[in-house]
Amino acid sequence: MPELPNSAIAPLLYRPLKESSSNHDEQEIRLLSIAAPTTKSDTISCNLQTVSLGRTKGSFFALSYVWGDASDTVPTLVNGHTFQATRNLVEALHHIPAAEPGCEQALWVDAVCINQHDIPERNSQVSIMGHIYKYARRVVCWLGPGDETSDHVIQFIIQLSRDVATRWDGTMDSTPLSEPVYSGLVARIHPHSLLRSPVLQDRHYWQRVWTFQEVVMSRSCRIIAGSFSFLLEELDDILVWMFDLVSSVFGYTGTIKYEFSRASNSEQDAPMREVHPQVWAFVQQVYADTEYVLPARHLCTERRRRARPDLVQNYSDEGLRLIGLLRERKATDARDMIYSAAMLASVGIKVDYTASVHDVYTSYAVSIIEQVSSLDGLLEQAGVTNHASIYAFPSWVPDWSSQADLTTLQSKLFDIRQGAPAKSCSVSTAGNNLCLCGAVVGEVQDAMPQYAVDFDKQTSEKRANSLRKIVEFYFRRESQAIVEEVLTQAPKTHLYPTGITVTTAVLQLLWMGSPASWKGDDTWVREALAPLVKLVVEHEKDPAAMGGLEARKTAGRESSGGEVLSSICDPTKAGSMPLEDLMESIQGLDYDDLVRRSPLVHVGATPFITSSGLLGYAKGPVRPGDVIFAVGSATMPLLLRRSDAGEGYRFLSRCFVAGIMEGEVWMNMEQQGRKLEDIVVV
């Protein structure tokens, strides 16, 4: 929290509050009563009174707002003393009594009710803020001054919520989507003007860390902008209705984008023909504008979720989930990011503003490690390559205050923990060190420059060419040689260290696929391998670079398709493949889907090859000498770099290594020259 120039009057305003470490109901808080100003230009005058938190439950209000510029202050009177309050707070105190009658009699305002110059008191009061907002009769949320747009949108929200309440029974299925009950309702709504309204997205209120906690913990919320207001519950009803309608038409979140992207196809449109045209247009607009209302929607969703204790998992999982939501927001003090999440998740982190940011973040990471069985949730946000923190955190501690892009490698399709020895699951911490047990998979011998592109701005040809260079790196050959020396030769002559073919390993990297998902499936192999073959055959710069391959196609021959292509991935096949058969097998196919979907394009990956010939990629820069380490407490291998100090390793990122993602690393460890060893990550 920013400091205000009120230190001189603090001893006159504040007496010590009673504290209780065992019962927060017995702790004292201060409440503000506001004298009604005659005009808006009058100086705000208010008085402080000290009360017991437990005894005032449900009888006071709490203000949720953004402090604003700490240097832009306005004189107010508190117990007769001149108190410098931020301009945004003064604006709020002028407006909220009219919107929420009664709040002026007993109002909790952090900037005034906490002695900001007494660190022990500040620690104590911040630690019970969740209870304060939970015990308040209502939380009044000040967005800032109103304008013509906000006035209109707020009135529209109030009216629309009434319509939804009277015309929607809370259920949604596809049957009535063509009936007037929905078409009549959506005809009155322009979702673009609502979901993209500045009052719901541009106000600083929606971007702050503390406002999230204050709203989520509340019994009820009134949102105020200028002279107009609405209940958050009213907006919640509208958003639930809107997105349930979208789900009814497109399916649930996991498939919305896929179905929507194919909606122009007449065959795929068939299930949608019963939807009223106005409803159809409406849900498309809602889907397109989803991102604009995410902050408000997250608040509403979390409030509903907390009303369902059965949905809340153990507190460590909650800690990761909540910090993930909060990292999209901002905090003046980086420690507040942790303190807010810890209070919401009931993680035992003591509020202490004398502790350094480094220590607070490390303590939060330790509390998570002590409770979870997998390190994935923590490590996917950590690592030297994920952020360049100004706080010099240990490499395994995420900088949750950073809003850097956290596009991660997905680990849901595979799990290297399969068959892992129990000892390899051992995880502990010692100060700033993370202690792990596992096995060294390999050491990086060669790596490409980081493949980080602005995907949306590249032409398909440039994207294809970039991906082609990666394929050439993995095969250690140019495109023509890949065809002539690998794809058309006996597969068993080009085996990967784990026993699969090198081509299979490259396929796994390109698609981030699991071998278990396509063994013996010729159709899948055709779909996965054909784009790769097409990619290296149709060289961008010289279509004839393959030595006249196109001219050597045999007209009229029936393509053997998947049967031919699948043999390329058969490690037992000793025979070679006629070039003509290879060319015919890819006729009519393209590599567009591969270029669009390959994770090598999307995650800013760095391809690498280990000294033993394993192929992989990781986020961020990779250099020779980096170590690939597998543990039984993470679903993906860890990329480590030896510490400059010579002791321990720095965690860089998780990585994908072809051929070991199903637990193969633990099989026949002695024959592979691997053994369990303890390491320290610093």
Secondary structure, DSSP 8 states (H G I E B T S, - for coil): ----S-TTTHHHH-------SS-GGG-EEEEEEEE--SSTTS--EEEEEEEETGGGTTS-EEEE-----TTSEEEEEETTEEEEEEHHHHHHHHHHHHHSTTTTTSEE-HHHHS-TT-HHHHHHHHHTHHHHHHHSSEEEEEEE---HHHHHHHHHHHHHHHHHHHH--S---SGGGGSHHHHHHHTT--HHHHHT-HHHHTSGGGGBHHHHHHHHT-S-EEEEETTEEEEHHHHHHHHHHHHHHHHHHH-SHHHHHHHHHTTTSHHHHGGGTTS-HHHHHHHHHHHHTGGGGHHHHHHHHHHHHHT-GGG---HHHHHHHHHHHHTTSB-SSTHHHHHHHHHHHT------TTS-HHHHHHHHHHHHHTT-S-SHHHHTT-STTT---TT---TTS--TT----------TT--TTTT--GGGG-EEEETTEEEEEEEEEEEEEEE-------GGGS-HHHHHHHHHHHHHHHHTS-HHHHIIIIITS-GGGSB-TTSSBHHHHHHHHHHT--GGGTTT-HHHHHHHHHHHHHHHHS-SS-TTTTTSTGGG--TT----HHHHHHHHT-TT--S---HHHHHHHTTT--SHHHHHH-HHHHTTEEEEEETT--EEEEES---TT-EEEEETT-SS-EEEEE-TTSSSEEEEEEEEETT-TTTGGGTTTTTTT---EEEEE-
